[in-house]
Amino acid sequence: MDIEVPAAPTMEYQILLSNLTNPTLLFFCLGILASRLKSDLEIPESTTKFISLYLLFAIGFKGGQELAHSEFTAEIFFTMLFGLLLAALIPLYVFFLLKRKFGVYNAGAVAASYGSVSAVTFVASAAFLESSGMVAGGHMVAMMALMEAPAIIVGMVLIRQYERPVEGMAQVKLGSVIRHSFTNGSVLMVLGSLVIGFIADEKQAEGIKPFTTDIFKGFLAIFLLEMGMVTARRLNAFINYGWLAPLAALLLPAVNGALVALFSTFVTDVTANRFMCAVLAASASYIAVPAAMRLAAPKADPGLYIPMALGLTFPFNITLGMPLYMAIIRLTA
């Protein structure tokens, strides 16, 4: 105990410094700079669409592989179920909380973002645990992948149900909306890749590992470069959303993470796994959801949900959020 307490400030500083100097995030900053300087730097739309699908594929496939290598126990089952429940419930309350202020499309995209997860935040949380001498179960990676699709689906269902119908057209039935959500290209890519990764022969899967792993960060860097340019172009729009956008970007992770840190004791008694559950609930996606929303809900403003998730929620989690969630877990252990 005496060793961990003084090491915490240094540990948090190292995590913060490591993430702020991450090349992928620096490319996001480059995109913002390029846009503000009115550079002619541009990523072709067809290229962006391909990269969006690739990222969804890689996330899903790696999650399926992790799930296949995990020994299934009752604790793993209930932890996975808990994650799926979070991925469905968080978008619901976030959507109705923000719908009146932001509109249906934006509220749906923000809801999907906060119901989904951030892989970079997940990596930072693993470093946080490692510095404390703890390691989370391998199934937590699969849980992260499993939480992507439900949040996207719920966000899309809410958008389709509450969008203003075109005059002369009948209201779309919920069953049709859900069917469309599952057959949408972005969702189908995540779910299909997850299933393929789970059932794929391990030796055969090694053959495409360089494609799913080695070049992932390179494509992610280009994707975030384009997202940075989009965010910068919409910066004025983000400011115009008023005080609610930055307030929500800070309160949503704090509330979600704190509540899950408290109630995760009912599904697992492993401190590291409880911490990962809290981080996954608190994080917001700025990779999979933007990739999906570009295809599924183009009317949603990326100048709102990307700055919220990447500009405010992400730094909050890696500086203040993680120590908060761990403190709650230790108090309720």
GUBA-675239 format. One record per residue: residue in one letter; z, x, y of N, C-alpha, C in turn. Coordinates in pm, whole numbers, plus 50000, padded with zeros to 5 digits. Layout:
BEGIN
aZXYZXYZXY ...
# end
This chain:
BEGIN
m500005008349879500005000050000500005008750125 d500865019450124500935028150241499625035450266 i498835037450159497575044650175496505035750234 e496485022950194495405013850234495485010050382 v496705008250434496845003050570496265012250676 p496645025250680496055033950781494575036550762 a494075034550638492655037450613491755026150660 a492335014350684491535002550716490685004150842 p491235008950956490395010151076489205019251056 t489435030750986488325039850960487285033450871 m487785026250768486895019550675486025009550748 e486635001150835485874991050907484874997451002 y485265008651065484345015551155483145020951080 q483395026550960482295031950880481345020950834 i481905009350796481054998150757480214993550873 l480824992250989480104987851109479004997851143 l479345010851145478365021251180477215021551080 s477545020350951476515020650847475525009350862 n476014997350892475124985850905474334986151034 l474934990951141474224991551269473135002251268 t473265012151180472245022551170471355020551047 n471445008850984470575005550873469135004650923 p468175011650860466795011650909466194997650924 t466514988650829465934975250837466394967950963 l467664969450997468164962951118467644969851244 l467424982951235466854990051349465414985651375 f464684982251268463334976851286463384963151352 f464414955451323464614942751392464774945251543 c465574955351578465764958951719464454963751781 l463654971151702462354975851751461454963951783 g461504953651698460714941651724461114934951854 i462424934351879462904928652005462404936852123 l462514950252110462084959152218460584957752243 a459804957252136458354956052151457984943352225 s458674932452193458374919752260458784920052406 r459944925852434460414926252573459544935352659 l458944945652595458054954752668456624949452676 k456434937352616455104931052614454064939952547 s454484946552438453564954852360452574945952286 d451414951852249450434944352171450694945752021 l451854951251983452244952251842452304938151782 e451644936151667451584922951608451414924051457 i452144915751383452004914951238451104902951207 p449984904751137449104893451106449854882351032 e449524870051063450224858651004450104858450852 s448924861950799448754862050654449654872550589 t449844883850656450724894350605452164889650604 t452574883050711453934877850720454214867750610 k453244859150582453414849150477453554855850341 f452754866050315452854873350188454224879850175 i454684886450280455984893250274457104883050254 s456994871450317457994860850300458104857050153 l456964854850089456964851149947457464862649860 y457104874849895457564886349818459084887449821 l459684886049939461144887149951461844876549869 l461324864349872461904853549791461784856849642 f460644862149603460414866049463461394876849419 a461554887249499462404898549462463874894349453 i464324886349548465714881649547465974873249421 g465074864049391465244855549275465204863249144 f464244872349129464084879749004465294888648977 k465754895749079466924904449060468164896349027 g468294884449088469424875849056469384871248911 g468194867848862468044863848723468374874948626 q467984887148659468304898648576469814901048568 e470494899948682471944901648685472624890748602 l472124878648613472714867548538472544869648387 a471404875048348471134877448206472054888148148 h472484897548231473324908548183474804905448190 s475174893648241476574889948255477044882348131 e478194886448077478784879147965479404866248018 f478944855247964479344842348020480744838447971 t481644836148066483004831648036483274819048117 a484424812648089484794800448163484954803648312 e485524815248343485724818948484484384820748555 i483434827248487482114828948547481444815448569 f481564806548471480964793348483481514785848605 f482834785548618483434778148730483174785048864 t483074798348862482744805448986481334802249031 m480394802048937479004798448968478924784049019 l479644775148951479654761148993480224759749133 f481254767449161481874767549294480874772149400 g480104782549368479104787549461478014777349489 l477544770749382476524760449399477044748849483 l478314745249463478914734449541478994738249688 l479364750649715479424755449854478044755149919 a477034759649843475674760149896475124746349928 a475684736049865475244722349891476074715550000 l477384718250003478274711350096478234717150237 i478154730450248478144736650381476964731850466 p475734731350411474624726250493474824711650536 l475474703650454475684689550489476534688150615 y477684694650617478554692750734478004699750857 v477344711250838476754718450952475634710151014 f474804703850932473704695750982474194684251069 f475154676651020475634665051096476464669251217 l477034681251211477774686351325476854690151441 l475644694951407474744700351510473514691751538 k473314681251459472064673551469471864667451608 r472894661751664472744655051794472384664951904 k472964676851898472744686752003471424694351985 f471094698251862469954707051837468714699751787 g468844687351744467704680351686467624682451536 v466844674151470466794673951324466274687151266 y465144692251316464534704151258465424716451275 n465934718451394466784730051419468104729051344 a468684717151342469944715351271469754717851122 g468614713451067468324715850926468174730550894 a467504737950982467314752250961468634759850973 v469434756251074470754762651090471634759450970 a471594746950924472404742850809472014750650685 a470714752250661470244760050547470674774550558 s470634780050678471024793950700472484796250664 y473354787250708474784789150685475214784550546 g474404776450480474684773250340474214784250248 s473204791650292472674802750215473494815350243 v473024826750198473824838950204473014850550262 s473744861050300473124873150354473324884650255 a472224890150205472304901150109472904913650173 v472584916150300473104927950369474624926850387 t475104914950422476544912750434477214914550298 f476544910050193477064911750057477234926550025 v476244934650060476324949050035477484955150115 a477644950850240478744955850323480094952150263 s480194940250206481454936050146481764944150021 a480734948149947480944956749830481494970349873 a481004975549985481524988250038482974986550084 f483274975250142484644972150186485594972550066 l485184966149956486014965849835486154979749775 e485044987149771485065000449711486035009649784 s486075008649915486975017049992488435013349968 s488655001249917490014996749884490334998649736 g489405004849663489625007349522489404995249433 m488584985649477488324973549399486834971849377 v486484965049268485084962249236484984947749190 a484014940449245483804926549206482994925749078 g483054914449009482304912448886480804912648910 g480044917148810478594918048824477934904548845 h478584893848799477994880448813477964875648957 m478664882649048478664878449188477284880249250 v476504890049201475124891949250474274879849211 a474454875249086473724863349042474154851149123 m475434850249153475934839049235475274839149372 m475094851249429474424852349558473004846749551 a472274850149445470904845149430470874830149405 l471844825349328471884811049297472174802449420 m472844808249519473194800549639472044799449738 e470954806749714469824806149807469124792649803 a468664788749684467814776949671468514763849707 p469754761249660470384748449695470494746049844 a470844756449919470984754950064469634751750129 i468574758450084467234755750137466814741650104 i467074737349980466704723849938467444713350018 v468774715150032469564705450109469074704750253 g468804716350314468294716350451466974709050463 m466074711250367464764704550369464894689550346 v465784685550253465994671350227466524664250352 l467464670650420468034664750541466974663550650 i466134673750664465074673150764464114661750733 r463674660750607462724650250571463334636250586 q464634634950560465264621850568465504617250712 y465754626650801466154622850937465104626051043 e463974632051003462934634251102462374620851147 r461924620351269461404607851325460094604251257 p460024592451192458804588751120457644586051215 v456444589451172455254586851251454954571951247 e454594566351362454344552051371453244547851272 g453524537051198452564531951101452714537650963 m453634547650946453864553750815455204549050759 a455244546350630456464541750566457464553250552 q458754549450549459814559350532459704565550392 v459754578650385459644585450257460924583650177 k460804580550049461964578449964462634591749933 l463964590949910464744603149886464244610549762 g463914603149656463414609549534462174617649559 s461294612249642460064619449676460374631949756 v461374630949845461754642449926462314653649839 i463194650049744463784660049656462714666549569 r461784658349518460694663749435459844673349517 h459554669749641458774678449728459534691349757 s460874690249772461684702049801461614712149687 f461684707149561461634716149447460244721949425 t459214714649464457854719549443457314727249563 n458084727649670457694735749785457564750349744 g456564757049796456274770749753457444780249764 s458204779649874459294789049894460434786749796 v460804774049775461884770849682461454773749539 l460224770049506459714772449371459684787349340 m459384795449441459354809949419460744815349387 v461774810949461463134815649435463604811149297 l463484798049269463964792649142463154798249024 g461824798549039460984803648931461254818148901 s461414826149005461704840348986463064842448921 l464034833948957465364834748898465294832148748 v464574821648709464434818248567463674829148492 i462594834148552461814844748487462644857348471 g463394860848573464264872548564465314871048456 f465774858748434466804856048333466244857348191 i465034852148169464494851848032463594863848000 a463254871748100462324882848078462934893447987 d462094899347903462514910347818462924922147906 e464064928147873464624938547959463684950547974 k463064954847865462154966247871460904962947952 q460394950647933459224946548009459554945248158 a460764940548188461174938948328461264952348400 e461564963048323461634976448383460294980348444 g459194974848389457874978548437457594974148580 i458234963248623458014958548761459214961548850 k460174969048798461354972448877461014979649008 p460044989149005459694995549133459214985649239 f458554974849193458044964849287459164955949340 t460144952849255461214943849297462374951149364 t462464964149343463624971549394463254982549493 d462384991749450462135003749530461485000849665 i460554991349669459854988749795460424976849870 f461514971149818462094959149880462484961750026 k463194972650049463674975350185462544978350281 g461444983950230460294986450316459674973450365 f459464963950272458934951050312459934943450400 l461214944950368462244938550449462214943850593 a461974956850608461914962850741460754956850822 i459594955350759458444949450828458714934850862 f459344927750767459664913650792460624912250910 l461654920750914462624920051024462004924851155 l461024933851148460294937751269459634925551330 e458964917751246458304905551294459334895251341 m460464894251268461524885051309462134889051443 g462214902151466462714906951595461804902851709 m460494903751687459544899651790459624884651815 v459774876951705459904862451719461184858951795 t462284865651759463564863051823463504866051972 a462914877452008462824881352148461994871352228 r460904866552165460064856752234460794843652257 r461784840852170462524828352181463904830452244 l464164842352300465494845252352465904835552462 n464974832752550465274823352659465614809552604 a464904805852496465194792852434466604792852376 f467034804052316468384804852259469434803052369 i469214809552482470144808252594470174793852643 n469024787252640468954773452688469684763552598 y470034767652475470764758552388472224757152432 g472644765552525473984764052581475074770652499 w476304766852529477474773352471477674770252323 l477124759152275477384755152138476794764852036 a475634770552064474984779551969475824792051941 p476234799852042477074811552013478444807851958 l479014796552004480314792351953480234788951805 a479184781551768478994777951627478754790351541 a478014800051594477704812251519478944820551490 l480004818751567481254826051545482274817751467 l482324804651493483314796251427482924792551283 l481624790151260481194786251125481554796551019 p481274809551040481664819250937483174820450923 a483894819751035485354820951029485964809450948 v485514797250975486044785450905485634785550759 n484334787750732483864787650593484534798550510 g484584810650566485184821750492486664819950469 a487384815250570488834813450557489174802650455 l488454791450459488724780550365488424784750221 v487314791750201486964796150065487924806950017 a488364815850107489364825750069490644818950021 l490964807650081492164800250044491994792649912 f490884785449898490704776549783490044783249662 s489544795449677488934802249564489934805649455 t491214804849487492244807549387492204797649272 f491554786149293491464776049188490354779049086 v489464788449117488384791749023488504805748966 t489184814649034489384828248984490624834349046 d491314842648971492504849349025492234864149053 v490984868249041490604882149069490374883749219 t491144892349282491094893949428489694897549476 a489044906949409487714911349452486694900049444 n486764891849338485834880649324486114869849427 r487374867349456487724857649561487194862249696 f487304875149721486804880749847485294879049859 m484574881749750483124880149751482734865549772 c483474856349711483204842049733483354838549881 a484404843749943484644840950084483534846650172 v483104858850141482034865250219480724857650204 l480404853450082479174845850060479194832650136 a480354826050140480464813450214480374815650363 a480884827050410480894829850554479574835150606 s478784841350518477544847650565476464837350592 a475464841550664474324832850696473044840550669 s472084833950609470844840650569469924843050688 y469434855250699468384858250797467184864750729 i467124863350595465974868250519465314856750444 a466024851250345465424840850261465154827950336 v466114823550416465934810850488464824811750594 p464814822050680463674823050771462344823750698 a462314831050585461074831750507460684817950457 a461674810150412461394796750361461034787050474 m461764787650584461564778150693460224780350765 r459734792650763458404795150821457344787250746 l457594785050617456634777750534456944762850529 a458234759350520458624745650493458924737350618 a459424743850723459794736450845459374744450968 p458064745550992457584753651104458004748451241 k458434735851248458884730351377460274735251415 a461024740551320462334746151350462164758951431 d463014761151528462894772251621463604784551567 p462884794951523463544807251475464304814351586 g464004811051710464744816751822466154811351833 l466484801351750467854796151745468584801351621 y468024798551502468804801451381468824816151343 i467814824051384467854838351353468854845851443 p468834843751575469854850351657471284846251621 m471474833651583472804829251541473274837151419 a472414837951316472794844251190472864859451201 l471864865451263471774880051266472464886251387 g472384879551502472924885351623474424883351642 l474984872651584476394869551605477194868751475 t476724860851379477494858951255477614871951175 f476524879251163476544891651085477544901851141 p477484905551269478464915251320479894909851316 f480084896751332481444891151322482014893551182 n481194891051080481684892450943482054906750908 i481264916450951481524930250910482604936950995 t483014930751104484064936751188485384929251176 l485374916251200486604908251200486744899351078 g485634894451028485684884750919486264890150790 m485774901750745486224906950616487724909750611 p488304916250712489764917950710490514904650711 l489964894650781490594881450785490614874950648 y489464875050578489374868750447490284875850346 m490314889150351491164896650258492644893850284 a493014892650411494414889650444494824876150388 i493954866250400494264852950347494394853250196 i493504860650130493544861649984494834868249937 r495254878650005496474885749965497714877049990 l497684868950093498814860050121498944849050019 t497804845349958497814834149862497694838949718 a497784852049695497664857449559498874853749473 
# end
